Amino acid sequence: EHYARNLAGLLSQGNFTDKQHSVVQQILSHHSEHWCMPHMANEDPWSFEASFYFTIVLISTVGYGDIAPETPAGKWVAVLISLMGIPLLLSFTVPLAQSLIAALTSEVRRLYITR
């Protein structure tokens, strides 16, 4: 709301060409309809690819914020996915990290520690 008001104020005060005016109007109308980023205006925000991307970003705890559930049900599903997905992801990454650290440690010992 605050963002849209500021853009509307700039639009009324600015010296925009017709094309610039049209772009700002599109941003304002899209922002009021969806929380998603403007590049998603012509896409289904919950296609299989976008949903898979959201799930990976969610369980990896990166959280870019470019796509997010808007409904209470969607938010609850995201919570459930993260409660199951984060420990599941850790169950794969912790052993992988342990084996990588063990391999690097043995290589460093072999190369740099004298006997």
N, C-alpha and C positions, 0 to 999 in steps of 0.2 A: 504494500500500500504506500509506504513512505517513498520507496524507489519510484513507483509509478507517478506519484505526485510531483517529485522532483523533476522527472523527465517531462511531464506535462508542462510544468513551469518553464523549463528551458525551451520547450517547443513554442510556447506563446511569446517568450521574450527574445528568442533567437532570430537570426536572419538566415533562415534555411531556404535552400532551393526546394522546388516541388518534390524532387526525387529524395532529398534528405528528409523532408517532412514526411513522405510516405514511409521511409524506413523506420523513422522514430515511431510513427503510428503503428506499424506492424509489431515493433518491439513492445509497445505499451499494450496492445490488444492481446498479444501472445502471453505476456507476463501475467496479465490478469486471469487468463484461462488456465495456464499451467505453470507449475513451479519449475519444470524442466528448462534446460538451456535453450536459447534461440535456435541452435543448429538442429534441434529435434522437432522443429515446427511442422515439418512435413513427414515425420516418421511416426510409427507406432512406438510409443515409449516403452511398451512391455512386450516387444517381439521376443522370440526365443533368444536371439543373440543378445539383445539388451538385458533380458532377465538373467542370462548366464553371466554376463559382464557384471551386473549389479551384485549377484551372489558371490562372485569371486572377490570383488572389491569389499563387500560386506564381511565375509569370513576372514579375509586377510587383514582386516581392521584398517585398511588404507582410507576408505571413506572419502572419495573425491567429491561427492555431493552433486554430481552432474545429473544423476537420476535418483529419485527417492520415491517411496510410496506416499500417497497423499491421503488415503482413506485410513480410518482407524483399524479396519481389518487388515489392510496391507501393512500397516506399521506393526501390528501384532505378529503377522507372518514373518516379517523381517526379524523381529526379536527371537522368535522360535528358530528360525534358520541360523541366526548367529549363536544361540545357545547350543545348538547341535553342531554347527559347522566349524566354529572356532576350535573346540577341543578335537574334532576330527582332523582338521588341518594340522594342528599341533602334533597329533599322533603320527603323522607322516613326516613332518619337518624336523622334529626333535631327533629321531633316530638318524635321519639323513645328516643333520648337523653334527651329531656325535661321531658318526663314521668319518665325516670330512675332517673334523678336528683331530681325530685319532690318526688319520692318514698324514695330515700336515705335521703333526707332532712327531711322528716317527721319521718323516722325511727331514725335518729340521734336526732331529737328534742324529740321524745318519750323516747329514752334511756338515753340521757345525759343532757337534759335541765330540770332543776327542775321547778316546778310550784309554 
